[in-house]
Amino acid sequence: MATYTSSETAVQEPAKKAERVAKDYVNPYFAGILLGLVLFFAFFISGNGLGASGGMNRMLVFIEDLIAPQHVDRTPYLIDMAGGNKNPLDSWVVFVSVGTILGGFVSGWRNGRFKVETNKGPNISNKMRWMMAFIGGALMGYGARMARGCTSGQALSGGAVLSVGSWAFMFAVFGGAYLLAYSLRKFWN
Amino acid sequence: MSPFPLSLSTIFGHWGAYVVYLIIGFGFGYVLEIAGFGNSKKLAAQFYFKDLTVLKVMFSAIIVAMSLIFTASALGLLDYNLIWVNPTYLWPGILGGLIMGFGFIIGGFCPGTSMVAAATAKIDGIFFVLGVFFGIFLFGETVENYSVFWTSSYLGRFTLQDWLGLPTGVVVLIVIFMALFMFWGGEKLEVIFGGKNPASEPKWRYAAAGALVLVGVFALVMGQPTAEDRWARLAPEKNAVLANREVQIHPGELLEITSDTTLKVMMLDVRSEADYNLFHILDSRNIPLADLPNIVADLHFEPANTVFVTMSNDEEAATEAWKYLVAEAVPNVYILEGGINNWIATFGDDDLTKRFNAGAGDDQLCYIFDSALGERYSAAEPDAEEFELEYVPKVKLEIKRAPTSGGCG
């Protein structure tokens, strides 16, 4: 981890045996500018920013509505999305999410980074890493709904249009992660 | 009127508009992937100061998008009123953020990046996505137990410029400089903790930073459009609408639409509180002209089938209110024709109308009331069946451009 020479090769897993050589990631500032342009374009054209957890939320509610429609119709939080005849997938944020998956896949494929693997610190097993990923994901999903948005929908989008709540949220996310980071250093380093 | 944002569903149709969102999402996912956000180790390294890619990408994106948004707004191309600004629920946001921060360092992703990781076959990403679904499920099942907290500390559309009381351009520049300072500090940390060679950063980043500051200064100098500027741009078109009396609706039509269950009618009574207390229409809200700016953001949150009707004693103040709301891009605003005076003349019983004051000034109440009974007159909620009125219906719903849900809605 600490022996690389340029930002481009940082943290890259060397693709020793793979036929496709994984290309380096682009410069972070360059990626940031591109992301800023995508975000601006989204706001400029549609008035909406980006989102991720909202789309995942609606996909989940779609499935819940297939399995237990009565339960959905009795739960206030779910009624808004899927009560009665409402189709929870009938929302812009679902399409942003589907696009995100496609975009990630195409880029990973083109750049030789589509590869079955588990990224983890050197001192933990794959199973441990998967468990941590699941627990972390559950916390993320829960927190994202409580905060009415995730890093994309709140921090990034709300940050760019200067919402006070989004900036408070953003500092809380970084604060929470830094607070736990030291205790978890063995898992990542 | 500012041409952007577009009303996508008018142009492309309901499902066609979603293709645009699909393309936007594609760009989002693609950029996240090339930035390295499909890799949990790269994301986690942020929190050990070894590789601050997360900070750099995120804040570069924020300041680029922000500068362009407010420059486009200053140029009159983009209407900031129609942009979704996440409403602030302060404490649920902070607590949710802290929980997400824990999830970030434990699981190594955030929801958006985990989708990219899963799409590129990272097994840890797939487990994370499953975890997110589980967490969302749990939230849906438990939020009822603390819905009071979840909807607490609501501040509505509350921006940094509102909070700081500074011009938007100044806030934009402050945010740019704050981000540049963090980049500078971040690069130092990467040298110390990550052993990174400081010369490896590209030189063009200085030029990019300089360009961004220039854009920020430009936005500051141009200034954001005021309600007067917005009205000045609309005046030629909208004055004709007023002159042709296309938006002044007959009291009978107002009564009719209030009983239309497909519409939500919001009556904004812009008279003084004293007049309002003497007599007003049932369910109308008293918002004196001077208070209108405080509620514009809330009006934008109203559902798409909302019709706003402004009213004063005659039409003068109501027309001022109409101009203001139209300039602020509130959709579906109408004026009560002839105001409250005309309403009373139409629906008032003899008791109410007998004491006519012919000498009342312009836009003054021309009936004399002994007591302030407000809405406790039968004319405050007339029965539509009793009156047979002829009028030309004017209310047509226009499609709303401002998103009513956004963020991760």
Chai-1 contact restraints between the chains, C-beta under 6 A:
chainA,res_idxA,chainB,res_idxB,connection_type,confidence,min_distance_angstrom,max_distance_angstrom,comment,restraint_id
A,A2,B,G195,contact,1.0,0.0,6.0,A-B,restraint_1
A,S6,B,S200,contact,1.0,0.0,6.0,A-B,restraint_2
A,S7,B,S200,contact,1.0,0.0,6.0,A-B,restraint_3
A,A10,B,D51,contact,1.0,0.0,6.0,A-B,restraint_4
A,V11,B,K41,contact,1.0,0.0,6.0,A-B,restraint_5
A,V11,B,K42,contact,1.0,0.0,6.0,A-B,restraint_6
A,V11,B,A45,contact,1.0,0.0,6.0,A-B,restraint_7
A,V11,B,D51,contact,1.0,0.0,6.0,A-B,restraint_8
A,Y25,B,G36,contact,1.0,0.0,6.0,A-B,restraint_9
A,V26,B,I34,contact,1.0,0.0,6.0,A-B,restraint_10
A,N27,B,P202,contact,1.0,0.0,6.0,A-B,restraint_11
A,P28,B,T53,contact,1.0,0.0,6.0,A-B,restraint_12
A,P28,B,K56,contact,1.0,0.0,6.0,A-B,restraint_13
A,P28,B,V57,contact,1.0,0.0,6.0,A-B,restraint_14
A,Y29,B,K56,contact,1.0,0.0,6.0,A-B,restraint_15
A,Y29,B,S60,contact,1.0,0.0,6.0,A-B,restraint_16
A,Y29,B,R205,contact,1.0,0.0,6.0,A-B,restraint_17
A,A31,B,V31,contact,1.0,0.0,6.0,A-B,restraint_18
A,A31,B,I34,contact,1.0,0.0,6.0,A-B,restraint_19
A,A31,B,A35,contact,1.0,0.0,6.0,A-B,restraint_20
A,A31,B,V57,contact,1.0,0.0,6.0,A-B,restraint_21
A,G32,B,K56,contact,1.0,0.0,6.0,A-B,restraint_22
A,G32,B,V57,contact,1.0,0.0,6.0,A-B,restraint_23
A,G32,B,S60,contact,1.0,0.0,6.0,A-B,restraint_24
A,G32,B,A61,contact,1.0,0.0,6.0,A-B,restraint_25
A,I33,B,S60,contact,1.0,0.0,6.0,A-B,restraint_26
A,I33,B,V64,contact,1.0,0.0,6.0,A-B,restraint_27
A,L34,B,V31,contact,1.0,0.0,6.0,A-B,restraint_28
A,L35,B,V31,contact,1.0,0.0,6.0,A-B,restraint_29
A,L35,B,A61,contact,1.0,0.0,6.0,A-B,restraint_30
A,G36,B,A61,contact,1.0,0.0,6.0,A-B,restraint_31
A,G36,B,V64,contact,1.0,0.0,6.0,A-B,restraint_32
A,G36,B,A65,contact,1.0,0.0,6.0,A-B,restraint_33
A,V38,B,G27,contact,1.0,0.0,6.0,A-B,restraint_34
A,V38,B,F28,contact,1.0,0.0,6.0,A-B,restraint_35
A,V38,B,V31,contact,1.0,0.0,6.0,A-B,restraint_36
A,L39,B,A61,contact,1.0,0.0,6.0,A-B,restraint_37
A,L39,B,A65,contact,1.0,0.0,6.0,A-B,restraint_38
A,F40,B,A65,contact,1.0,0.0,6.0,A-B,restraint_39
A,F40,B,L68,contact,1.0,0.0,6.0,A-B,restraint_40
A,A42,B,I24,contact,1.0,0.0,6.0,A-B,restraint_41
A,F43,B,I69,contact,1.0,0.0,6.0,A-B,restraint_42
A,F43,B,I83,contact,1.0,0.0,6.0,A-B,restraint_43
A,F44,B,F4,contact,1.0,0.0,6.0,A-B,restraint_44
A,F44,B,L78,contact,1.0,0.0,6.0,A-B,restraint_45
A,I45,B,L6,contact,1.0,0.0,6.0,A-B,restraint_46
A,S46,B,P5,contact,1.0,0.0,6.0,A-B,restraint_47
A,S46,B,L8,contact,1.0,0.0,6.0,A-B,restraint_48
A,G47,B,P5,contact,1.0,0.0,6.0,A-B,restraint_49
A,G47,B,L82,contact,1.0,0.0,6.0,A-B,restraint_50
A,G47,B,I83,contact,1.0,0.0,6.0,A-B,restraint_51
A,G47,B,W84,contact,1.0,0.0,6.0,A-B,restraint_52
A,G47,B,P403,contact,1.0,0.0,6.0,A-B,restraint_53
A,N48,B,W84,contact,1.0,0.0,6.0,A-B,restraint_54
A,N48,B,P403,contact,1.0,0.0,6.0,A-B,restraint_55
A,N48,B,G406,contact,1.0,0.0,6.0,A-B,restraint_56
A,L50,B,F28,contact,1.0,0.0,6.0,A-B,restraint_57
A,G51,B,C408,contact,1.0,0.0,6.0,A-B,restraint_58
A,A52,B,P111,contact,1.0,0.0,6.0,A-B,restraint_59
A,A52,B,G112,contact,1.0,0.0,6.0,A-B,restraint_60
A,S53,B,P111,contact,1.0,0.0,6.0,A-B,restraint_61
A,S53,B,C408,contact,1.0,0.0,6.0,A-B,restraint_62
A,G54,B,C408,contact,1.0,0.0,6.0,A-B,restraint_63
A,G54,B,G409,contact,1.0,0.0,6.0,A-B,restraint_64
A,M56,B,V132,contact,1.0,0.0,6.0,A-B,restraint_65
A,N57,B,I136,contact,1.0,0.0,6.0,A-B,restraint_66
A,L60,B,F133,contact,1.0,0.0,6.0,A-B,restraint_67
A,L60,B,I136,contact,1.0,0.0,6.0,A-B,restraint_68
A,Y77,B,G140,contact,1.0,0.0,6.0,A-B,restraint_69
A,Y77,B,V143,contact,1.0,0.0,6.0,A-B,restraint_70
A,L78,B,G140,contact,1.0,0.0,6.0,A-B,restraint_71
A,W92,B,Y21,contact,1.0,0.0,6.0,A-B,restraint_72
A,V93,B,G409,contact,1.0,0.0,6.0,A-B,restraint_73
A,F95,B,Y18,contact,1.0,0.0,6.0,A-B,restraint_74
A,F95,B,Y21,contact,1.0,0.0,6.0,A-B,restraint_75
A,F95,B,L22,contact,1.0,0.0,6.0,A-B,restraint_76
A,V96,B,Y21,contact,1.0,0.0,6.0,A-B,restraint_77
A,V96,B,I24,contact,1.0,0.0,6.0,A-B,restraint_78
A,V96,B,G25,contact,1.0,0.0,6.0,A-B,restraint_79
A,G99,B,L22,contact,1.0,0.0,6.0,A-B,restraint_80
A,G99,B,G25,contact,1.0,0.0,6.0,A-B,restraint_81
A,G99,B,F26,contact,1.0,0.0,6.0,A-B,restraint_82
A,T100,B,G25,contact,1.0,0.0,6.0,A-B,restraint_83
A,T100,B,F28,contact,1.0,0.0,6.0,A-B,restraint_84
A,T100,B,G29,contact,1.0,0.0,6.0,A-B,restraint_85
A,T100,B,M115,contact,1.0,0.0,6.0,A-B,restraint_86
A,I101,B,M115,contact,1.0,0.0,6.0,A-B,restraint_87
A,I101,B,A119,contact,1.0,0.0,6.0,A-B,restraint_88
A,L102,B,F26,contact,1.0,0.0,6.0,A-B,restraint_89
A,G103,B,F26,contact,1.0,0.0,6.0,A-B,restraint_90
A,G103,B,G29,contact,1.0,0.0,6.0,A-B,restraint_91
A,G103,B,Y30,contact,1.0,0.0,6.0,A-B,restraint_92
A,G104,B,G29,contact,1.0,0.0,6.0,A-B,restraint_93
A,G104,B,E33,contact,1.0,0.0,6.0,A-B,restraint_94
A,G104,B,V116,contact,1.0,0.0,6.0,A-B,restraint_95
A,G104,B,A119,contact,1.0,0.0,6.0,A-B,restraint_96
A,G104,B,T120,contact,1.0,0.0,6.0,A-B,restraint_97
A,F105,B,A119,contact,1.0,0.0,6.0,A-B,restraint_98
A,S107,B,Y30,contact,1.0,0.0,6.0,A-B,restraint_99
A,S107,B,E33,contact,1.0,0.0,6.0,A-B,restraint_100
A,S107,B,I34,contact,1.0,0.0,6.0,A-B,restraint_101
A,G108,B,E33,contact,1.0,0.0,6.0,A-B,restraint_102
A,G108,B,T120,contact,1.0,0.0,6.0,A-B,restraint_103
A,R113,B,T120,contact,1.0,0.0,6.0,A-B,restraint_104
A,F114,B,T120,contact,1.0,0.0,6.0,A-B,restraint_105
A,F114,B,A121,contact,1.0,0.0,6.0,A-B,restraint_106
A,V116,B,A121,contact,1.0,0.0,6.0,A-B,restraint_107
A,T118,B,I123,contact,1.0,0.0,6.0,A-B,restraint_108
A,T118,B,D124,contact,1.0,0.0,6.0,A-B,restraint_109
A,N119,B,N39,contact,1.0,0.0,6.0,A-B,restraint_110
A,N119,B,S40,contact,1.0,0.0,6.0,A-B,restraint_111
A,N119,B,K41,contact,1.0,0.0,6.0,A-B,restraint_112
A,N119,B,D124,contact,1.0,0.0,6.0,A-B,restraint_113
A,R129,B,D124,contact,1.0,0.0,6.0,A-B,restraint_114
A,W130,B,F127,contact,1.0,0.0,6.0,A-B,restraint_115
A,M132,B,I106,contact,1.0,0.0,6.0,A-B,restraint_116
A,A133,B,G107,contact,1.0,0.0,6.0,A-B,restraint_117
A,A133,B,D124,contact,1.0,0.0,6.0,A-B,restraint_118
A,A133,B,F127,contact,1.0,0.0,6.0,A-B,restraint_119
A,A133,B,F128,contact,1.0,0.0,6.0,A-B,restraint_120
A,F134,B,F127,contact,1.0,0.0,6.0,A-B,restraint_121
A,F134,B,G131,contact,1.0,0.0,6.0,A-B,restraint_122
A,I135,B,I106,contact,1.0,0.0,6.0,A-B,restraint_123
A,G136,B,G103,contact,1.0,0.0,6.0,A-B,restraint_124
A,G136,B,I106,contact,1.0,0.0,6.0,A-B,restraint_125
A,G136,B,G107,contact,1.0,0.0,6.0,A-B,restraint_126
A,G137,B,G107,contact,1.0,0.0,6.0,A-B,restraint_127
A,G137,B,F128,contact,1.0,0.0,6.0,A-B,restraint_128
A,G137,B,G131,contact,1.0,0.0,6.0,A-B,restraint_129
A,G137,B,V132,contact,1.0,0.0,6.0,A-B,restraint_130
A,A138,B,G131,contact,1.0,0.0,6.0,A-B,restraint_131
A,A138,B,F134,contact,1.0,0.0,6.0,A-B,restraint_132
A,A138,B,G135,contact,1.0,0.0,6.0,A-B,restraint_133
A,L139,B,I99,contact,1.0,0.0,6.0,A-B,restraint_134
A,L139,B,F102,contact,1.0,0.0,6.0,A-B,restraint_135
A,L139,B,G103,contact,1.0,0.0,6.0,A-B,restraint_136
A,M140,B,M100,contact,1.0,0.0,6.0,A-B,restraint_137
A,M140,B,G103,contact,1.0,0.0,6.0,A-B,restraint_138
A,M140,B,P111,contact,1.0,0.0,6.0,A-B,restraint_139
A,M140,B,V132,contact,1.0,0.0,6.0,A-B,restraint_140
A,G141,B,V132,contact,1.0,0.0,6.0,A-B,restraint_141
A,G141,B,G135,contact,1.0,0.0,6.0,A-B,restraint_142
A,G141,B,I136,contact,1.0,0.0,6.0,A-B,restraint_143
A,Y142,B,G135,contact,1.0,0.0,6.0,A-B,restraint_144
A,Y142,B,L138,contact,1.0,0.0,6.0,A-B,restraint_145
A,Y142,B,F139,contact,1.0,0.0,6.0,A-B,restraint_146
A,G143,B,G96,contact,1.0,0.0,6.0,A-B,restraint_147
A,G143,B,I99,contact,1.0,0.0,6.0,A-B,restraint_148
A,G143,B,M100,contact,1.0,0.0,6.0,A-B,restraint_149
A,A144,B,M100,contact,1.0,0.0,6.0,A-B,restraint_150
A,A144,B,P111,contact,1.0,0.0,6.0,A-B,restraint_151
A,R145,B,I136,contact,1.0,0.0,6.0,A-B,restraint_152
A,R145,B,F139,contact,1.0,0.0,6.0,A-B,restraint_153
A,M146,B,P92,contact,1.0,0.0,6.0,A-B,restraint_154
A,M146,B,G96,contact,1.0,0.0,6.0,A-B,restraint_155
A,A147,B,G93,contact,1.0,0.0,6.0,A-B,restraint_156
A,A147,B,G96,contact,1.0,0.0,6.0,A-B,restraint_157
A,A147,B,G97,contact,1.0,0.0,6.0,A-B,restraint_158
A,R148,B,G407,contact,1.0,0.0,6.0,A-B,restraint_159
A,G149,B,G407,contact,1.0,0.0,6.0,A-B,restraint_160
A,G149,B,C408,contact,1.0,0.0,6.0,A-B,restraint_161
A,C150,B,C110,contact,1.0,0.0,6.0,A-B,restraint_162
A,C150,B,P111,contact,1.0,0.0,6.0,A-B,restraint_163
A,C150,B,C408,contact,1.0,0.0,6.0,A-B,restraint_164
A,T151,B,C110,contact,1.0,0.0,6.0,A-B,restraint_165
A,S152,B,G112,contact,1.0,0.0,6.0,A-B,restraint_166
A,G153,B,G407,contact,1.0,0.0,6.0,A-B,restraint_167
A,G153,B,C408,contact,1.0,0.0,6.0,A-B,restraint_168
A,Q154,B,N86,contact,1.0,0.0,6.0,A-B,restraint_169
A,Q154,B,G407,contact,1.0,0.0,6.0,A-B,restraint_170
A,G158,B,N86,contact,1.0,0.0,6.0,A-B,restraint_171
A,G159,B,I62,contact,1.0,0.0,6.0,A-B,restraint_172
A,A160,B,I62,contact,1.0,0.0,6.0,A-B,restraint_173
A,A160,B,A65,contact,1.0,0.0,6.0,A-B,restraint_174
A,A160,B,M66,contact,1.0,0.0,6.0,A-B,restraint_175
A,V161,B,I83,contact,1.0,0.0,6.0,A-B,restraint_176
A,V161,B,V85,contact,1.0,0.0,6.0,A-B,restraint_177
A,L162,B,T159,contact,1.0,0.0,6.0,A-B,restraint_178
A,L162,B,L160,contact,1.0,0.0,6.0,A-B,restraint_179
A,S163,B,V85,contact,1.0,0.0,6.0,A-B,restraint_180
A,S163,B,N86,contact,1.0,0.0,6.0,A-B,restraint_181
A,V164,B,T88,contact,1.0,0.0,6.0,A-B,restraint_182
A,V164,B,F158,contact,1.0,0.0,6.0,A-B,restraint_183
A,V164,B,L160,contact,1.0,0.0,6.0,A-B,restraint_184
A,V164,B,W163,contact,1.0,0.0,6.0,A-B,restraint_185
A,G165,B,N86,contact,1.0,0.0,6.0,A-B,restraint_186
A,G165,B,T88,contact,1.0,0.0,6.0,A-B,restraint_187
A,G165,B,L90,contact,1.0,0.0,6.0,A-B,restraint_188
A,G165,B,G93,contact,1.0,0.0,6.0,A-B,restraint_189
A,S166,B,N86,contact,1.0,0.0,6.0,A-B,restraint_190
A,A168,B,G93,contact,1.0,0.0,6.0,A-B,restraint_191
A,A168,B,I94,contact,1.0,0.0,6.0,A-B,restraint_192
A,F169,B,G93,contact,1.0,0.0,6.0,A-B,restraint_193
A,F169,B,G97,contact,1.0,0.0,6.0,A-B,restraint_194
A,A172,B,I94,contact,1.0,0.0,6.0,A-B,restraint_195
A,A172,B,G97,contact,1.0,0.0,6.0,A-B,restraint_196
A,A172,B,L98,contact,1.0,0.0,6.0,A-B,restraint_197
A,V173,B,G97,contact,1.0,0.0,6.0,A-B,restraint_198
A,V173,B,M100,contact,1.0,0.0,6.0,A-B,restraint_199
A,V173,B,G101,contact,1.0,0.0,6.0,A-B,restraint_200
A,G176,B,L98,contact,1.0,0.0,6.0,A-B,restraint_201
A,G176,B,G101,contact,1.0,0.0,6.0,A-B,restraint_202
A,G176,B,F102,contact,1.0,0.0,6.0,A-B,restraint_203
A,A177,B,F47,contact,1.0,0.0,6.0,A-B,restraint_204
A,A177,B,G101,contact,1.0,0.0,6.0,A-B,restraint_205
A,A177,B,F104,contact,1.0,0.0,6.0,A-B,restraint_206
A,A177,B,I105,contact,1.0,0.0,6.0,A-B,restraint_207
A,Y178,B,F47,contact,1.0,0.0,6.0,A-B,restraint_208
A,L180,B,F102,contact,1.0,0.0,6.0,A-B,restraint_209
A,L180,B,I105,contact,1.0,0.0,6.0,A-B,restraint_210
A,A181,B,F47,contact,1.0,0.0,6.0,A-B,restraint_211
A,A181,B,I105,contact,1.0,0.0,6.0,A-B,restraint_212
A,L184,B,I105,contact,1.0,0.0,6.0,A-B,restraint_213
A,W188,B,A44,contact,1.0,0.0,6.0,A-B,restraint_214
